[in-house]
Amino acid sequence: MIFADTSKFRQASSSDDDISIWSGTDMAAAVLAAKAAYGPDATLAVAWCALAARVDGRAADSHFWFEVFCLLSASETQTWALRPARRGFGNADGKLN
């Protein structure tokens, strides 16, 4: 069995002093843009951006997207906390009413 040599496809590891695609971008503006573009899936989309940047070795971009993810997650948690509890959905034994 022959495996391809993937060493030629590896990128040089980046450091935090590399130029970031998102340097100088306001995180609050990125949160609003993600919500506008992806609606209820904004948190998931931003998580994929953070993962892709991490896998690509773009540490600064990964950190940026992780911070945006944290802001989105916090806003979702607050939204869920403010919603009224659903009544009549289930009872103590887990069966639907």
DAGISUL-V545890 format. One record per residue. N is the residue number from 1. PHI is phi as a letter, one per 20 degrees, with the letter a starting at -180 (NA if undefined). Layout:
BEGIN
n->N phi->PHI
n->N phi->PHI
END
This chain:
BEGIN
n->1 phi->NA
n->2 phi->d
n->3 phi->d
n->4 phi->f
n->5 phi->e
n->6 phi->e
n->7 phi->f
n->8 phi->f
n->9 phi->e
n->10 phi->f
n->11 phi->e
n->12 phi->f
n->13 phi->f
n->14 phi->e
n->15 phi->c
n->16 phi->f
n->17 phi->e
n->18 phi->f
n->19 phi->f
n->20 phi->e
n->21 phi->f
n->22 phi->d
n->23 phi->f
n->24 phi->n
n->25 phi->e
n->26 phi->f
n->27 phi->f
n->28 phi->f
n->29 phi->f
n->30 phi->f
n->31 phi->f
n->32 phi->f
n->33 phi->f
n->34 phi->f
n->35 phi->f
n->36 phi->f
n->37 phi->e
n->38 phi->d
n->39 phi->l
n->40 phi->f
n->41 phi->e
n->42 phi->f
n->43 phi->f
n->44 phi->f
n->45 phi->f
n->46 phi->f
n->47 phi->f
n->48 phi->f
n->49 phi->f
n->50 phi->f
n->51 phi->f
n->52 phi->f
n->53 phi->f
n->54 phi->f
n->55 phi->f
n->56 phi->f
n->57 phi->n
n->58 phi->e
n->59 phi->f
n->60 phi->f
n->61 phi->f
n->62 phi->f
n->63 phi->f
n->64 phi->g
n->65 phi->f
n->66 phi->f
n->67 phi->f
n->68 phi->f
n->69 phi->g
n->70 phi->f
n->71 phi->f
n->72 phi->f
n->73 phi->f
n->74 phi->f
n->75 phi->f
n->76 phi->f
n->77 phi->f
n->78 phi->f
n->79 phi->f
n->80 phi->f
n->81 phi->f
n->82 phi->e
n->83 phi->f
n->84 phi->f
n->85 phi->f
n->86 phi->f
n->87 phi->d
n->88 phi->n
n->89 phi->f
n->90 phi->b
n->91 phi->d
n->92 phi->f
n->93 phi->e
n->94 phi->n
n->95 phi->e
n->96 phi->f
n->97 phi->e
END
